[in-house]
Amino acid sequence: MDFTLYIIIAIILFVIVSSLFTVKQQSAVIIERFGKYQSIRNSGLQIKIPIVDRIAGRLNLRIQQLDVIIETKTKDNVFVKMKVSVQFKVVQERVYEAFYKLEYPHDQITSYVFDVVRAEVPKLKLDDVFERKDDIAIAVKRELNDAMVTYGYDIINTLITDIDPDIQVKHAMNRINAADREKTAAEYEGEAERIRIVAKAKAEAESKRLQGQGIADQRREIARGLVESVDVLNTVGINSQEASALIVVTQHYDTLQSIGAENNSNLILLPNSPQAGSDMLNNMVASFTASNQVGEAMKKSGTKEKEYKPKRNLPPQTDFPSQNNPAE
């Protein structure tokens, strides 16, 4: 009697345990009764009839990812390997179709990805494949959605995560990019050198212009000073010839004094005899007289002089008395 009771209790416990089962969150369980579809059970504690009902399968309702590696050829005959990541999930309202209509969903999705990629990539050159990879991904998603929605699968997104050309092609592309960058760098360096040369030439031209203007201003002031000096000497009764001789002698000795006062000056030999000033003035007067004679001869021969404007008629060459012979 006690043994029979134990058997009954064991059978009851077995029936209860066999009747209860749990379904995880974001999962679905398909129940069949004698091999025929009975119901779909969602997350939580569920009950089924022992022996009569059985769990036919479980489906994951979370988003899944399938990575597909494809080797194909571009329009310019370059073989590339592409990695396409497909994110998909089972639609909760269509668990029946997902379980009974499609036995191997991963294989089905892979086949569609191969078909679309090998139809789109051969239309593009290698550079365009990199630039338009998003367009290829959109085409894959559109084709998969149209095909897989019938089987209860929703394609969330498709991503082309890697494009790997042949190793020799990659080396060639790297060389092309390096050469292009070197060309651009050389162009910038040449432009910079041209700018430096132009700026230097402009600076030198401006320097020469200012230097010439300074020399012209200096000579103009010297001439003005000489005229004023002659006028001042004329007011005290010294004629133009004597004034000119005095100015020349004064400048001569001022020059000697400045050279002697310079500490680091090189050796310069200048005439310093008492007749030096007179000789220099005579030579200057002779030069001006010869220039005037040449100008008069050119005027008589009908030649037009350009930029020749004599300021005054200098007196003829005159020997000035020297300090060695006051009686002269």
Salt bridges, closest charged atoms under 4 A:
GLU32 OE1 - ARG54 NH2 2.91
ASP53 OD1 - ARG33 NE 2.58
ASP134 OD1 - LYS133 NZ 3.56
ASP135 OD2 - ARG132 NE 3.33
ASP164 OD1 - LYS170 NZ 2.97
GLU191 OE2 - ARG194 NH2 2.72
GLU193 OE1 - ARG196 NH2 2.41
GLU206 OE2 - ARG209 NH2 2.61
ASP217 OD1 - ARG220 NH1 2.62
GLU221 OE2 - ARG224 NH1 2.59
